Every structure is written in C-alpha cells, then in structure tokens.
C-alpha cells in the first residue's frame, strides 16, 4: 500500500448508497462505525486510515479497494475475492 493513497470516487457515484454493494459484515461494520453510508463518504480518505479501526486489516482493505474500483467502473456487482 502506498503511503497516503487517497480514495477517489467519481462525482456521479458519490451519492450511491454503500448497501448497494456486496460487502462483508466486517467491512459494513467498519464503515457504519465511521458514519459512512454513501460512496462520497469515502472520497478523499486514505486507505491506510482504515487500518486504525478495530477488525480492519489487509483483507478488509482489499475488499474496500474492490468496491472503490467497482464504483469507478460504474458497477455495483462486485463480489469480494474469496466469496
């Protein structure tokens, strides 16, 4: 992971609800605990910031990356690796 690698969410996707995406309970809890309910809440944050949260490790960051990449492609059909 690159230091301070910031999350970019395209403007037209920032209002999309995160519940539209397939995600583990762990990731959902991390995002909910931070008060993030739409993709725009991720925009401008660093991936490394999420490592500070309890139960958020490398796998959860990889899953978050997949959701961000899916949003950048304009899709909500992402299924995290290993599912």
VOPAGU-2260 file (C-alpha; in pm, 1 decimal, decimal comma):
REM VOPAGU-2260
SITE   aa  ch    i         X         Y         Z
SITE  UNK   A    0       0,0       0,0       0,0
SITE  UNK   A    1     136,7     340,0     -93,5
SITE  UNK   A    2     152,6     598,3     182,9
SITE  UNK   A    3    -145,9     831,3     177,2
SITE  UNK   A    4    -307,5     664,8    -121,4
SITE  UNK   A    5    -635,0     854,0    -137,7
SITE  UNK   A    6    -968,9     709,0    -238,9
SITE  UNK   A    7   -1122,1     863,9    -549,8
SITE  UNK   A    8   -1495,6     827,5    -610,7
SITE  UNK   A    9   -1628,5     976,0    -936,8
SITE  UNK   A   10   -1866,3    1267,6    -881,4
SITE  UNK   A   11   -2163,5    1088,2   -1036,7
SITE  UNK   A   12   -2121,4     794,1    -794,5
SITE  UNK   A   13   -2076,7     982,8    -468,5
SITE  UNK   A   14   -2444,4     968,5    -376,9
SITE  UNK   A   15   -2472,3     591,6    -418,3
SITE  UNK   A   16   -2553,8     400,3    -102,6
SITE  UNK   A   17   -2291,7     153,0      13,1
SITE  UNK   A   18   -2560,6    -106,9      80,8
SITE  UNK   A   19   -2589,3    -143,6    -299,4
SITE  UNK   A   20   -2252,0    -319,6    -295,9
SITE  UNK   A   21   -2173,8    -670,8    -180,0
SITE  UNK   A   22   -1956,3    -642,2     129,9
SITE  UNK   A   23   -1864,7    -849,8     431,7
SITE  UNK   A   24   -2023,9    -781,6     767,9
SITE  UNK   A   25   -1681,0    -676,0     890,5
SITE  UNK   A   26   -1644,5    -403,9     626,0
SITE  UNK   A   27   -2003,6    -291,3     673,8
SITE  UNK   A   28   -1940,4    -254,5    1047,8
SITE  UNK   A   29   -1619,3     -56,9     991,8
SITE  UNK   A   30   -1794,2     182,7     753,0
SITE  UNK   A   31   -2101,4     215,4     972,3
SITE  UNK   A   32   -1882,1     283,1    1274,9
SITE  UNK   A   33   -1725,0     568,6    1087,4
SITE  UNK   A   34   -2065,3     700,2     977,3
SITE  UNK   A   35   -2005,5     628,5     608,3
SITE  UNK   A   36   -2326,4     536,2     427,8
SITE  UNK   A   37   -2265,1     663,5      73,0
SITE  UNK   A   38   -1966,1     628,4    -156,8
SITE  UNK   A   39   -1898,1    1000,4    -131,7
SITE  UNK   A   40   -1810,5     948,2     233,7
SITE  UNK   A   41   -1504,0     754,6     118,8
SITE  UNK   A   42   -1383,0    1016,5    -128,7
SITE  UNK   A   43   -1056,1    1179,5     -23,6
SITE  UNK   A   44    -987,3     940,7     263,4
SITE  UNK   A   45    -666,5     737,9     270,1
SITE  UNK   A   46    -690,2     359,8     262,4
SITE  UNK   A   47    -437,6     349,2     545,9
SITE  UNK   A   48    -678,6     537,9     774,2
SITE  UNK   A   49    -899,6     229,7     785,7
SITE  UNK   A   50    -618,9      20,0     932,9
SITE  UNK   A   51    -663,4     218,6    1255,1
SITE  UNK   A   52   -1008,4      68,6    1306,8
SITE  UNK   A   53   -1058,4    -242,7    1512,6
SITE  UNK   A   54   -1104,0    -555,8    1296,8
SITE  UNK   A   55    -992,9    -377,2     981,1
SITE  UNK   A   56    -690,9    -548,0     829,7
SITE  UNK   A   57    -539,5    -619,1     492,0
SITE  UNK   A   58    -831,2    -834,8     372,5
SITE  UNK   A   59   -1086,9    -568,0     461,6
SITE  UNK   A   60    -877,2    -303,0     283,9
SITE  UNK   A   61    -859,9    -526,5     -24,2
SITE  UNK   A   62   -1237,5    -563,3     -13,2
SITE  UNK   A   63   -1275,6    -184,7      17,6
SITE  UNK   A   64   -1045,0    -140,0    -281,9
SITE  UNK   A   65   -1266,5    -373,9    -485,1
SITE  UNK   A   66   -1576,1    -170,6    -400,1
SITE  UNK   A   67   -1398,3     154,5    -491,6
SITE  UNK   A   68   -1277,5       2,6    -821,3
SITE  UNK   A   69   -1630,2    -119,3    -893,7
SITE  UNK   A   70   -1768,4     229,6    -832,1
SITE  UNK   A   71   -1502,9     377,0   -1060,5
SITE  UNK   A   72   -1616,9     135,9   -1333,1
SITE  UNK   A   73   -1978,1     236,6   -1266,7
SITE  UNK   A   74   -2078,5    -107,4   -1145,0
SITE  UNK   A   75   -2222,5    -240,2    -819,8
SITE  UNK   A   76   -2177,7    -608,6    -889,2
SITE  UNK   A   77   -1850,5    -654,9    -705,8
SITE  UNK   A   78   -1810,2    -971,5    -507,1
SITE  UNK   A   79   -1503,8    -963,2    -282,8
SITE  UNK   A   80   -1229,1   -1216,8    -350,1
SITE  UNK   A   81   -1276,2   -1540,7    -163,8
SITE  UNK   A   82   -1656,3   -1543,4    -177,4
